[in-house]
Amino acid sequence: MSAEDVVLLDCWVSPFCMRVKIALEEKGIQYEERAEDLFGGKSELLLTSNPIYTKVPVLVHKGKPVCESSIIVGYVDETWASPPLLPSSPYARAQAKFQADYIDKKLFDAGSSIWRTKGEAQEVAVKDFIEVLKQLEKFLGDKDFFGGDSFGFVDIITIGITSWFSAYEIFGNFKVEDHAPKLSAWINRCMQRKTVAKVIPDPEKVYEFVINLKKMMGFE
């Protein structure tokens, strides 16, 4: 399949875009990345492809847009069957989707609260974030990956957000590893995969981006 058939409307620092890129890399699918300037003016293709939210990522496959990162990863898994990202058992698939839904609702917002706040509010934000990490460790258990022995759907949903962890740690003055050592070990395992390492940006660049974002949003 040529890259022209698969176009990703993308932003390099978005952990939600990272999900889609990792899923496509896992499947070995060629794709064209089109970077969106989310602050300077969104492209006509983005506005027409995702008119409700006007957000990235959007996957345009053979001219048809698919929106929302978790839905896109599921679409990629169903469209290109091998290797499968979700387990074969209906129950295990349901569990994976439940965990992914929890991560969607909790992890990025909890982390963002750390750099958006100061003082006591920030202390509460750090505590809340650590509670989410502890729940992720319960999902992970003693397994290498969330789904067991092999890297899969929930790992893809989660790993991109970890590129922001360094920024959360600096602003919140804590270390993820001190509170969630199993999760830290999982991050290191994931980063050994070529499909992940080539997509995840340098945490230092993410931190610099967050500093600028704070200024732009008036959180200084």
PASEBA-1860 file (N, C-alpha, C; in nm, 3 decimals):
! residues 220
1> MSAEDVVL> 0.085/-0.120/0.000/0.000/0.000/0.000/0.088/0.124/0.000 ~ 0.059/0.220/-0.086/0.141/0.340/-0.095/0.103/0.439/0.014 ~ 0.199/0.528/0.045/0.176/0.627/0.150/0.063/0.722/0.114 ~ 0.037/0.738/-0.019/-0.071/0.831/-0.059/-0.208/0.782/-0.012 ~ -0.221/0.652/0.007/-0.349/0.595/0.051/-0.376/0.621/0.199 ~ -0.269/0.646/0.276/-0.280/0.662/0.420/-0.212/0.793/0.459 ~ -0.292/0.890/0.503/-0.240/1.021/0.541/-0.276/1.045/0.687 ~ -0.178/1.088/0.765/-0.202/1.120/0.906/-0.185/1.269/0.929
9> LDCWVSPF> -0.291/1.334/0.973/-0.283/1.474/1.015/-0.230/1.472/1.158 ~ -0.115/1.536/1.177/-0.029/1.505/1.290/0.022/1.630/1.360 ~ 0.058/1.615/1.487/0.137/1.715/1.560/0.242/1.637/1.639 ~ 0.368/1.672/1.623/0.479/1.591/1.675/0.471/1.566/1.825 ~ 0.417/1.662/1.900/0.419/1.653/2.047/0.293/1.589/2.104 ~ 0.195/1.564/2.020/0.068/1.507/2.067/0.084/1.358/2.098 ~ 0.062/1.317/2.223/0.070/1.174/2.254/-0.039/1.094/2.184 ~ -0.145/1.162/2.144/-0.256/1.094/2.076/-0.218/1.062/1.931
17> CMRVKIAL> -0.142/1.152/1.870/-0.088/1.125/1.737/0.017/1.014/1.743 ~ 0.096/1.013/1.851/0.198/0.908/1.867/0.134/0.769/1.865 ~ 0.017/0.758/1.926/-0.054/0.629/1.927/-0.074/0.576/1.785 ~ -0.123/0.663/1.700/-0.156/0.621/1.564/-0.029/0.584/1.488 ~ 0.075/0.665/1.505/0.201/0.636/1.434/0.259/0.503/1.479 ~ 0.255/0.476/1.609/0.309/0.348/1.658/0.226/0.231/1.605 ~ 0.094/0.246/1.604/0.007/0.140/1.550/0.040/0.113/1.404 ~ 0.057/0.218/1.324/0.090/0.201/1.182/0.228/0.137/1.166
25> EEKGIQYE> 0.324/0.179/1.250/0.458/0.119/1.245/0.452/-0.030/1.281 ~ 0.373/-0.063/1.383/0.360/-0.204/1.423/0.304/-0.290/1.309 ~ 0.216/-0.231/1.231/0.155/-0.303/1.119/0.241/-0.298/0.992 ~ 0.346/-0.215/0.995/0.430/-0.203/0.877/0.365/-0.127/0.762 ~ 0.279/-0.033/0.796/0.204/0.043/0.694/0.276/0.175/0.662 ~ 0.299/0.199/0.535/0.355/0.327/0.491/0.246/0.435/0.502 ~ 0.286/0.553/0.545/0.188/0.660/0.557/0.256/0.794/0.537 ~ 0.177/0.892/0.501/0.227/1.028/0.484/0.186/1.110/0.606
33> ERAEDLFG> 0.284/1.173/0.669/0.255/1.262/0.782/0.236/1.404/0.731 ~ 0.129/1.469/0.773/0.109/1.610/0.742/0.097/1.686/0.874 ~ 0.199/1.763/0.903/0.204/1.836/1.030/0.103/1.949/1.030 ~ 0.029/1.960/1.138/-0.069/2.068/1.155/-0.014/2.173/1.251 ~ -0.034/2.299/1.217/-0.001/2.409/1.308/-0.127/2.437/1.390 ~ -0.131/2.381/1.510/-0.255/2.388/1.589/-0.280/2.525/1.649 ~ -0.176/2.608/1.650/-0.191/2.742/1.709/-0.194/2.851/1.603 ~ -0.134/2.823/1.488/-0.124/2.927/1.386/-0.232/2.924/1.279
41> GKSELLLT> -0.303/2.814/1.270/-0.407/2.803/1.167/-0.415/2.661/1.116 ~ -0.529/2.598/1.136/-0.546/2.458/1.099/-0.577/2.446/0.950 ~ -0.531/2.336/0.890/-0.547/2.317/0.746/-0.694/2.295/0.710 ~ -0.725/2.322/0.586/-0.860/2.298/0.535/-0.894/2.150/0.546 ~ -0.794/2.064/0.522/-0.818/1.919/0.529/-0.857/1.878/0.671 ~ -0.792/1.935/0.772/-0.828/1.904/0.911/-0.969/1.954/0.943 ~ -1.000/2.075/0.901/-1.131/2.134/0.931/-1.245/2.056/0.865 ~ -1.218/2.005/0.746/-1.323/1.928/0.676/-1.326/1.782/0.720
49> SNPIYTKV> -1.210/1.728/0.763/-1.202/1.587/0.803/-1.255/1.563/0.944 ~ -1.237/1.664/1.031/-1.284/1.652/1.169/-1.356/1.781/1.208 ~ -1.471/1.807/1.145/-1.539/1.936/1.167/-1.595/1.952/1.309 ~ -1.620/1.842/1.379/-1.679/1.853/1.513/-1.576/1.900/1.614 ~ -1.457/1.836/1.615/-1.356/1.869/1.715/-1.239/1.950/1.658 ~ -1.219/1.944/1.527/-1.104/2.007/1.459/-0.972/1.980/1.532 ~ -0.953/1.854/1.570/-0.833/1.812/1.643/-0.758/1.704/1.565 ~ -0.626/1.698/1.591/-0.549/1.583/1.546/-0.549/1.479/1.659
57> PVLVHKGK> -0.526/1.352/1.624/-0.497/1.300/1.491/-0.623/1.275/1.409 ~ -0.604/1.281/1.277/-0.705/1.230/1.184/-0.631/1.140/1.087 ~ -0.680/1.019/1.069/-0.626/0.928/0.968/-0.716/0.935/0.846 ~ -0.659/0.970/0.733/-0.735/0.973/0.608/-0.690/0.851/0.527 ~ -0.779/0.753/0.516/-0.748/0.627/0.447/-0.833/0.619/0.321 ~ -0.765/0.622/0.207/-0.834/0.621/0.076/-0.939/0.731/0.068 ~ -0.903/0.847/0.122/-0.989/0.965/0.113/-1.095/0.975/0.223 ~ -1.103/0.872/0.308/-1.206/0.873/0.413/-1.142/0.899/0.549
65> PVCESSII> -1.191/1.001/0.623/-1.129/1.035/0.752/-1.180/0.950/0.868 ~ -1.088/0.915/0.958/-1.122/0.848/1.084/-1.063/0.935/1.196 ~ -1.146/0.967/1.297/-1.106/1.060/1.403/-1.101/0.991/1.540 ~ -1.033/1.058/1.632/-1.015/1.016/1.772/-0.916/0.900/1.779 ~ -0.808/0.923/1.854/-0.691/0.833/1.849/-0.722/0.688/1.884 ~ -0.798/0.663/1.990/-0.827/0.524/2.028/-0.909/0.453/1.921 ~ -1.001/0.529/1.862/-1.084/0.473/1.754/-0.997/0.445/1.632 ~ -0.901/0.535/1.604/-0.812/0.514/1.489/-0.726/0.390/1.510
73> VGYVDETW> -0.671/0.374/1.632/-0.588/0.255/1.658/-0.671/0.128/1.637 ~ -0.797/0.128/1.684/-0.886/0.014/1.660/-0.911/-0.008/1.512 ~ -0.929/0.100/1.438/-0.951/0.093/1.292/-0.829/0.033/1.223 ~ -0.711/0.080/1.263/-0.587/0.027/1.205/-0.577/-0.123/1.232 ~ -0.612/-0.165/1.353/-0.603/-0.307/1.389/-0.699/-0.392/1.308 ~ -0.818/-0.339/1.282/-0.917/-0.415/1.206/-0.889/-0.413/1.056 ~ -0.831/-0.304/1.009/-0.807/-0.290/0.865/-0.688/-0.373/0.819 ~ -0.581/-0.373/0.900/-0.461/-0.450/0.870/-0.445/-0.553/0.981
81> ASPPLLPS> -0.483/-0.676/0.953/-0.504/-0.775/1.059/-0.377/-0.822/1.129 ~ -0.264/-0.814/1.062/-0.144/-0.875/1.119/-0.033/-0.771/1.138 ~ 0.036/-0.774/1.253/0.006/-0.856/1.372/-0.110/-0.794/1.451 ~ -0.191/-0.876/1.517/-0.305/-0.821/1.592/-0.259/-0.741/1.714 ~ -0.328/-0.631/1.740/-0.296/-0.547/1.856/-0.383/-0.582/1.976 ~ -0.501/-0.636/1.949/-0.593/-0.678/2.056/-0.592/-0.830/2.068 ~ -0.617/-0.883/2.188/-0.620/-1.029/2.204/-0.738/-1.092/2.132 ~ -0.730/-1.224/2.110/-0.835/-1.293/2.033/-0.960/-1.320/2.117
89> SPYARAQA> -0.945/-1.336/2.249/-1.059/-1.365/2.336/-1.147/-1.242/2.352 ~ -1.279/-1.256/2.334/-1.369/-1.142/2.352/-1.358/-1.079/2.490 ~ -1.341/-1.162/2.594/-1.328/-1.108/2.730/-1.200/-1.026/2.744 ~ -1.089/-1.080/2.695/-0.960/-1.009/2.704/-0.965/-0.880/2.623 ~ -1.034/-0.882/2.509/-1.050/-0.760/2.429/-1.129/-0.655/2.507 ~ -1.237/-0.700/2.572/-1.319/-0.608/2.652/-1.237/-0.547/2.765 ~ -1.154/-0.629/2.831/-1.068/-0.579/2.939/-0.970/-0.475/2.888 ~ -0.911/-0.503/2.772/-0.814/-0.409/2.713/-0.882/-0.277/2.680
97> KFQADYID> -1.003/-0.283/2.626/-1.075/-0.160/2.591/-1.117/-0.083/2.716 ~ -1.150/-0.154/2.823/-1.182/-0.088/2.950/-1.059/-0.013/3.003 ~ -0.944/-0.080/3.001/-0.821/-0.017/3.049/-0.785/0.104/2.963 ~ -0.798/0.090/2.832/-0.770/0.201/2.741/-0.863/0.319/2.768 ~ -0.988/0.289/2.797/-1.086/0.395/2.827/-1.047/0.468/2.956 ~ -1.004/0.394/3.057/-0.958/0.455/3.183/-0.839/0.548/3.155 ~ -0.745/0.499/3.077/-0.626/0.578/3.044/-0.665/0.704/2.968 ~ -0.757/0.690/2.872/-0.806/0.805/2.796/-0.867/0.911/2.887
105> KKLFDAGS> -0.942/0.867/2.985/-1.015/0.960/3.072/-0.928/1.021/3.182 ~ -0.821/0.953/3.220/-0.749/0.992/3.342/-0.606/1.043/3.321 ~ -0.525/0.973/3.243/-0.380/0.990/3.252/-0.331/1.127/3.205 ~ -0.366/1.168/3.083/-0.313/1.294/3.029/-0.368/1.414/3.106 ~ -0.496/1.410/3.139/-0.556/1.522/3.213/-0.495/1.535/3.352 ~ -0.471/1.421/3.418/-0.410/1.424/3.551/-0.270/1.483/3.544 ~ -0.194/1.445/3.442/-0.060/1.500/3.425/-0.063/1.649/3.393 ~ -0.157/1.689/3.308/-0.167/1.830/3.269/-0.199/1.919/3.388
113> SIWRTKGE> -0.274/1.865/3.484/-0.309/1.943/3.604/-0.185/1.983/3.683 ~ -0.077/1.906/3.669/0.046/1.936/3.743/0.109/2.065/3.692 ~ 0.120/2.080/3.559/0.187/2.201/3.509/0.092/2.321/3.500 ~ -0.036/2.297/3.517/-0.133/2.407/3.513/-0.155/2.471/3.650 ~ -0.097/2.412/3.755/-0.126/2.458/3.892/0.003/2.493/3.966 ~ -0.015/2.550/4.085/0.097/2.584/4.173/0.058/2.554/4.318 ~ 0.159/2.554/4.407/0.132/2.544/4.550/0.054/2.421/4.590 ~ -0.045/2.440/4.677/-0.124/2.328/4.730/-0.201/2.256/4.620
121> AQEVAVKD> -0.252/2.333/4.526/-0.327/2.272/4.415/-0.238/2.178/4.335 ~ -0.112/2.218/4.319/-0.018/2.132/4.247/0.015/2.006/4.327 ~ 0.027/2.020/4.459/0.052/1.903/4.543/-0.062/1.802/4.530 ~ -0.184/1.851/4.527/-0.301/1.763/4.507/-0.294/1.699/4.368 ~ -0.256/1.777/4.267/-0.247/1.726/4.130/-0.144/1.614/4.120 ~ -0.030/1.632/4.186/0.074/1.528/4.185/0.021/1.401/4.252 ~ -0.046/1.418/4.366/-0.102/1.303/4.439/-0.204/1.228/4.352 ~ -0.290/1.304/4.284/-0.391/1.243/4.197/-0.326/1.168/4.081
129> FIEVLKQL> -0.221/1.228/4.024/-0.150/1.165/3.912/-0.087/1.033/3.957 ~ -0.026/1.034/4.074/0.038/0.912/4.126/-0.066/0.803/4.149 ~ -0.185/0.841/4.194/-0.293/0.742/4.210/-0.329/0.676/4.077 ~ -0.330/0.755/3.970/-0.357/0.699/3.837/-0.245/0.602/3.798 ~ -0.121/0.641/3.824/-0.008/0.552/3.793/-0.019/0.420/3.869 ~ -0.061/0.427/3.995/-0.075/0.305/4.075/-0.184/0.213/4.018 ~ -0.290/0.274/3.964/-0.394/0.194/3.899/-0.340/0.128/3.773 ~ -0.257/0.201/3.699/-0.195/0.142/3.579/-0.106/0.024/3.618
137> EKFLGDKD> -0.037/0.035/3.731/0.045/-0.077/3.776/-0.041/-0.198/3.811 ~ -0.161/-0.174/3.863/-0.253/-0.286/3.890/-0.295/-0.353/3.760 ~ -0.324/-0.272/3.657/-0.356/-0.328/3.525/-0.239/-0.411/3.472 ~ -0.119/-0.359/3.490/0.002/-0.424/3.436/0.035/-0.552/3.512 ~ 0.020/-0.548/3.645/0.054/-0.665/3.726/0.201/-0.701/3.711 ~ 0.229/-0.830/3.697/0.368/-0.877/3.681/0.399/-0.909/3.534 ~ 0.312/-0.863/3.445/0.331/-0.893/3.302/0.434/-0.798/3.240 ~ 0.491/-0.840/3.128/0.585/-0.753/3.056/0.511/-0.636/2.991
145> FFGGDSFG> 0.392/-0.666/2.938/0.310/-0.565/2.873/0.167/-0.577/2.925 ~ 0.084/-0.477/2.898/-0.050/-0.477/2.954/-0.131/-0.599/2.911 ~ -0.107/-0.645/2.788/-0.182/-0.760/2.737/-0.117/-0.894/2.767 ~ 0.001/-0.892/2.828/0.071/-1.018/2.858/0.214/-1.013/2.809 ~ 0.252/-1.112/2.726/0.391/-1.122/2.680/0.421/-1.031/2.561 ~ 0.317/-0.991/2.491/0.342/-0.914/2.368/0.285/-0.772/2.376 ~ 0.355/-0.680/2.313/0.319/-0.540/2.304/0.189/-0.529/2.224 ~ 0.093/-0.448/2.276/-0.037/-0.444/2.207/-0.114/-0.316/2.229
153> FVDIITIG> -0.244/-0.326/2.222/-0.335/-0.212/2.217/-0.318/-0.115/2.335 ~ -0.323/-0.166/2.457/-0.316/-0.079/2.575/-0.178/-0.014/2.587 ~ -0.075/-0.088/2.550/0.060/-0.031/2.550/0.068/0.088/2.453 ~ 0.010/0.071/2.335/0.010/0.177/2.234/-0.068/0.299/2.285 ~ -0.180/0.275/2.350/-0.263/0.385/2.403/-0.187/0.465/2.509 ~ -0.100/0.398/2.584/-0.036/0.458/2.700/0.100/0.520/2.672 ~ 0.182/0.456/2.591/0.325/0.489/2.585/0.352/0.632/2.539 ~ 0.273/0.685/2.448/0.297/0.822/2.400/0.288/0.925/2.510
161> ITSWFSAY> 0.194/0.905/2.602/0.174/1.002/2.711/0.296/1.006/2.802 ~ 0.371/0.894/2.808/0.489/0.891/2.896/0.599/0.986/2.848 ~ 0.593/1.031/2.723/0.692/1.128/2.675/0.674/1.264/2.744 ~ 0.559/1.284/2.808/0.533/1.406/2.885/0.569/1.390/3.033 ~ 0.601/1.267/3.077/0.625/1.241/3.220/0.740/1.324/3.275 ~ 0.846/1.342/3.195/0.961/1.419/3.241/0.919/1.563/3.276 ~ 0.833/1.621/3.193/0.782/1.756/3.221/0.700/1.757/3.349 ~ 0.615/1.655/3.367/0.535/1.647/3.489/0.625/1.638/3.612
169> EIFGNFKV> 0.731/1.557/3.601/0.824/1.538/3.713/0.894/1.669/3.750 ~ 0.937/1.742/3.648/1.010/1.868/3.674/0.918/1.971/3.739 ~ 0.798/1.987/3.683/0.705/2.086/3.739/0.654/2.044/3.877 ~ 0.632/1.913/3.896/0.575/1.864/4.021/0.676/1.823/4.126 ~ 0.806/1.822/4.087/0.914/1.788/4.179/0.894/1.648/4.241 ~ 0.881/1.550/4.155/0.870/1.411/4.199/0.929/1.322/4.089 ~ 0.944/1.193/4.118/0.994/1.098/4.019/0.894/0.984/4.004 ~ 0.853/0.957/3.882/0.759/0.848/3.854/0.815/0.716/3.908
177> EDHAPKLS> 0.944/0.694/3.887/1.006/0.568/3.926/0.994/0.542/4.077 ~ 0.995/0.648/4.157/0.984/0.632/4.303/0.846/0.580/4.344 ~ 0.746/0.611/4.266/0.608/0.577/4.302/0.551/0.460/4.220 ~ 0.607/0.440/4.100/0.553/0.336/4.011/0.669/0.266/3.939 ~ 0.750/0.189/4.015/0.869/0.126/3.954/0.836/0.025/3.845 ~ 0.724/-0.047/3.861/0.686/-0.144/3.757/0.651/-0.072/3.626 ~ 0.583/0.041/3.640/0.547/0.119/3.521/0.673/0.176/3.455 ~ 0.769/0.220/3.535/0.895/0.271/3.480/0.968/0.162/3.402
185> AWINRCMQ> 0.969/0.041/3.457/1.034/-0.071/3.388/0.961/-0.102/3.257 ~ 0.829/-0.092/3.260/0.749/-0.113/3.137/0.783/-0.008/3.032 ~ 0.797/0.119/3.073/0.835/0.225/2.979/0.967/0.191/2.912 ~ 1.064/0.148/2.991/1.196/0.111/2.936/1.185/-0.005/2.837 ~ 1.099/-0.102/2.870/1.079/-0.215/2.778/1.021/-0.167/2.645 ~ 0.920/-0.082/2.655/0.856/-0.031/2.533/0.954/0.048/2.447 ~ 1.039/0.127/2.512/1.133/0.212/2.438/1.240/0.131/2.365 ~ 1.251/0.003/2.398/1.346/-0.084/2.326/1.290/-0.130/2.191
193> RKTVAKVI> 1.161/-0.107/2.169/1.100/-0.144/2.041/1.127/-0.033/1.939 ~ 1.170/-0.073/1.820/1.199/0.026/1.715/1.075/0.106/1.679 ~ 0.960/0.040/1.678/0.835/0.107/1.640/0.798/0.218/1.737 ~ 0.842/0.204/1.861/0.816/0.305/1.964/0.925/0.412/1.963 ~ 1.050/0.367/1.965/1.164/0.460/1.976/1.167/0.560/1.862 ~ 1.126/0.519/1.742/1.132/0.611/1.628/1.021/0.716/1.631 ~ 0.917/0.693/1.713/0.801/0.783/1.719/0.808/0.878/1.838 ~ 0.851/0.827/1.953/0.848/0.906/2.078/0.951/1.019/2.071
201> PDPEKVYE> 0.910/1.145/2.092/1.005/1.256/2.086/1.093/1.265/2.210 ~ 1.199/1.343/2.199/1.290/1.369/2.311/1.212/1.438/2.423 ~ 1.211/1.380/2.545/1.137/1.441/2.657/1.179/1.586/2.685 ~ 1.305/1.619/2.658/1.353/1.756/2.679/1.280/1.853/2.586 ~ 1.257/1.809/2.462/1.182/1.893/2.367/1.036/1.908/2.409 ~ 0.981/1.801/2.464/0.843/1.807/2.515/0.835/1.906/2.631 ~ 0.934/1.900/2.720/0.939/1.993/2.834/0.944/2.138/2.786 ~ 1.029/2.165/2.687/1.038/2.301/2.631/0.904/2.344/2.570
209> FVINLKKM> 0.838/2.251/2.504/0.706/2.279/2.447/0.606/2.316/2.557 ~ 0.608/2.241/2.667/0.514/2.266/2.777/0.542/2.402/2.841 ~ 0.669/2.440/2.853/0.703/2.574/2.905/0.638/2.682/2.819 ~ 0.651/2.667/2.687/0.591/2.765/2.595/0.438/2.761/2.601 ~ 0.384/2.640/2.617/0.239/2.624/2.626/0.185/2.693/2.751 ~ 0.257/2.677/2.862/0.219/2.745/2.987/0.211/2.897/2.967 ~ 0.312/2.951/2.902/0.315/3.096/2.877/0.199/3.138/2.788 ~ 0.179/3.059/2.683/0.073/3.092/2.586/-0.065/3.088/2.651
217> MGFE> -0.084/2.995/2.746/-0.214/2.978/2.810/-0.229/3.061/2.937 ~ -0.123/3.137/2.970/-0.132/3.227/3.085/-0.120/3.159/3.220 ~ -0.049/3.045/3.226/-0.031/2.974/3.354/0.097/3.014/3.425 ~ 0.167/3.113/3.372/0.291/3.157/3.438/0.260/3.242/3.559
END
